[in-house]
């Protein structure tokens, strides 16, 4: 059984690897499962009988290409250098009713949340959501039957055996959708990375310009009594993201796996209501099913607001969605935010 998991980079230098991004969420790969071995057309020969009967064995099964979930992986980086995954063919059958050896299955380890598609049709062929979950992605061809299977009272010397079935091949894609309890949604530079760095041990890049975060960042939020939940800082959405503007589709697909969406709107926004509506509409256009998730709104950078401004902003926001005022700099409202998120996560499960 061949395992494709952590990379065997061989002669690739460490410096070369460091120059590359370590978060790969989309891979195009050519896969081919093994052909089944041919059945044998053979007749037993003994000392006293040169035609003692058919004894051709069956061919072995062609190797499968299998996907296996591994919770220790969080990126598809290890597959970057495996552009072709070719599984073994099954061995042919042989005399004395000997069955050919099955091909050695190829197991591709992938992070949880990986979706496998056929590139030509776009059809989803497998989804890996649990650690250790195995799905046969490309099934190997069955081995052919040897001629001993075709012997009958009226045909005791069958002159034919089956060929093995062909394997399956084609260009495939693996697409990672981040699995997290809470997804941070907001425009670029809304303060998502700063919030993540304060309430988790994650160390995202933080700067005062748009699209600081180009890949999802995950962090564990320590809650009370040793409990915790996972939160993902997702790259910022811009208006038109559902149509592919900016890095729209690449960003939005990571939101699909989150149980709760935390909308982060900065206090210094020109129009808080409009900003929420734009984010809401982008999600709806991309996938209407995402509107079935639980929403929470947090007004970030609220240390600059007085009670009168908070009241005015509250009137702009939807009354059916819980909202809080927080400040990642002063830690204001963060305990209350954790309480609301924990309650919402457990209500949605």
N, C-alpha and C positions, 0 to 999 in steps of 0.2 A: 504494500500500500504506500503510494507516494504522497507525501504531505507537503503542501505549499502553505507555509505559515510565515514565520519571521524570515526576512530576506537573507539569502546567501549572496552577498554583493561581490564576492570574489575580488577582482582587481580594482573595483571602483573605490576611489580614495575617499577618506572621511571628509576632506575639504569639499569634494564634489557633492557629497550628500548634504553638507551643511549649506551649500549654495542653493539647494532646492527647498521648496516649501515642504514641511513635514506633514501637512494635512492634505491628503488626496481624497476627494469624495466622488470621483468619477473615473472609471477605467473602461477602455475599449480593449477587448481581448478576443483572440481567435481560439476556439475550443473544438476539439475533435475527440469523440469517444471511440473506443476500439471496435474493430470488426470482429464478428464471431468467427471462430475457427471452423474449417470445413470438416464434415464427417468423413470417415475413412471408408473406402471401398476395398475391403480385404477379405481373403478367404483363408481359413485355417488349413494348414498342411501338416499332416502327421506322417509317421513312418510308413503306415499302410494305406493312407488315404490322402491323396494330393488335393482333394476337394472335400474337406471335412465340414464345410459350412461357413457361412459368413461370420466374421468376427471383427468387423470394422467398428471402432469406437466413435463416440460423438466428439464434435469440436468443442473447445472451451469458449466460455462467454467473453466477449470483448469487455474491456475495462470501462467502468462508469467514470464520469466526472461529477464529483460530489461537492456540495457546499456545506461547510460546517461553521456554526456560530462560535465565536471566541470572545468572551467579555473582556479579555486582556487587550484586544485590539481596538483602536479608536479611529483608524484611518486605513485607506486602501494602498498606502505607500508601498507595502511589501509586494504588491502585484505590478508595480510600475515596470519592473524589469522582466516580467513574464508575459510577453506579448503573444506567445503561442503555448497553449496547453494541449499536448497531444498524448492521449491515453494509449496503452498497449492493446494490440490485437490478441484475441484468444488463440491458443495453439490448435493445430489440426488434430483430429483424432488419429489413433494408430491401431495396429493389430492387437489381437488378444483382448478386444473390447476395452482398450485403454482410452479414457476420455482425455482430451487435451486440457492443458492447464488454462485456467481463466486469466485474463489480463489483469495487471496490477492496477487497482483503482487509484485515481488521482483525487485527493482531497484538498480543496481550496478553503483555507480558513479565512473568514471574513468577520468584520465587526458587527455587532448587533445593530439592526436597522438597515441592513443591506438589501437592496432590491435588484434582482437579476432580470434582465430583459433580452429579448431577441432584437438585434439592431434593426433588421429589415422591417419587421412588423410592429415593433414597439410593444409587443405583448409582454406582460409580466409573467415570468416563468417560475419564479421562486422569491420568497421573502424570508429572511432570517431574523427572528425576533428573540430567540432564547439561546442561552449558553449551551453548547453541546448539541444543538439541533442540527440534524443532518438531512439534506434533501438531495436526491439524485437529480442533478441538473441536466446532464446529457447521458442517456442510458446507452450502455454498450450493446452491440448486436448479439443476438443469441447464437450459440454454436449450432452447426448443422448436425443432423442425425446420421450416424454411421449406417452402413448397409445391413447390419444385423437387426436393425429395427424394422426392416421391410420384409423379413422372411415370413412366408406363409406356407401352409400345406401345399398350395398349388404353385408357389414360387419360392423354392428352397435355396435358390442361388441368385438373389437380387443383385443386379449389375449396377445399381446406382446408390448414391448417398447424397445427402443435402449439402449445399454450400452454406457457409455461415452468413448470417444477416449482416448487412453493412452497419457501421456505426453512424453517428449523427455529427455533423460539423456545421460551423457557421460563425459569423462574427456576433459577439455578445457584448452586453454592457453591464457593468456593476455600478450601482449608484447608491451612495450612502446617505441615509436620512437620519440625522442625529436623534438619538433616543434620550429624552430628558423629561422630568416631571413638569418643569416650567420653562417656557421659551420667552426671552426678552424681545419685544417687538417695538420698533421705533425708527424714526428718521435717523440718518447719520448724525453723529455728534449730539445725541439726546442724553448721553450719560450712562449708557448701558454698561460699557466696560468698567467705568468707575464704580458703579453699583456692584458689579460682579466681584471686583477686587476687594471691596469692603466686606461683603457678607460671605465670601468664600475664600479659600486659599489660592484661587486661581490668580495668575499674573498676566492678564491680557495687556496688549499694547495700548497705551492711553496717550492721546494727543489732541490738540484743539483744531482738528480739521476733519472733514468728512471722510468716511470709509477708512478709519483707522483699523477697524476690524474687517479683515477680508476673508476670514474663515471662522466657523463656529468655535467658541471657547466654552468648555464645560467646567463647572465647579460644584462642589458639595456644600450645601448650607447646613451647618450644625444647628439643630433645633433643640428643644428641651428633652430631658431624660434620655439623652443618647440617641435620639431620633435625628434623621437627616433626610434631605431631598436634593435632587439634582436640578440644577438650573443651567440654561444655555444662553450665552450671549450670542445672538444671531446677527450677522452683518446687516447694516441698516437698509431699510426699504426706502425707495424713492417713488414718487408718483409715476406710474407707468411701468412699475416693476413686473406686474402680471403680464405685460406685453413683451417683456424681455429687456426693458430699458435698464441701464446700469448693469448690474449683475443679477437682474431680477429672478429668473427661474432658478439659478444656482442658489440664491438665498432662500427663496420661498419654500423650496421642497423640504428644507430642514424643519420648518414650522409644523409640517404635517404630523410629526411623531410626538409633539408635546401635548400633554394632557391639559395644561392650563397655559394661557397666553397672558403675559404681563405687558400691557401697553405702557411705555415710558414716554411721557410728554414733558418737555422742559418748561419750567415756570416762565421763562422769558420768551415763549412762543408768541407769535403775533396773533394767532387764533387757535386756541386749544381745541375747540369743538371741530373746526375744519381739519386740523391735523389728525384727530382721531378718526374722522369720517374718511379721510384719504387712506389711512392705514386699513380701516375696516373694508373699504371698497376694493383695495388691492387684494386682500385675502379672498374676498367673495369672487372676484374675477378669476383668480388663479384656481381656486377649488372651493365651491360653495359649502362643501362638507366641513370646512374649517370653522364655519360660523356656529357649528354645534358644540364647539369647545367652550370651556368656562373662561371668562375674561375678568381681568382685574386691571384697573388703571392706577398708575402712580404718577404724580406730578413731581418731577425731579427738580433739584436746585431750589427747593421751596424755602430755604433759609433767607431768601431775599423778599419773601412775601409777608405782609401783615395780615391780620384776621379779616379785614375788609376785602382784600384782594382774593384771599382763599374762598371766601363766601361767593364772590362774583364768579370765580372760575368753577366752583362746584355747581352753580346754576347752569353753566354751559354744558356740563357733561351728562351723559345718559343716566337717568335715575335708576335704571335696572342693573347697572354694573357698579360693583363696589369700587370706591376710589380712595386714595390716601395721598397725603402730602409728605414727601420725604426729602432728606438731604444726605447724600453720601459723604459730604465733607464734614458735617457736624453730627452724623449718625442719627439725625432726627427722624423719627417715624419708622426706623428699620425694624425694631422689635415688633411693632404693630403689623408691618408688612409681612414679616415671617409668619405671624399668627394667621393672617388672612390667607396667605398662600397655602399653609399647611391645612387649614380648614377646607379650602376650595379643592385641593388635591384629593383629599379623602372623601369629599362629597362626589367627585367625578369618578372615583374608582368603583 
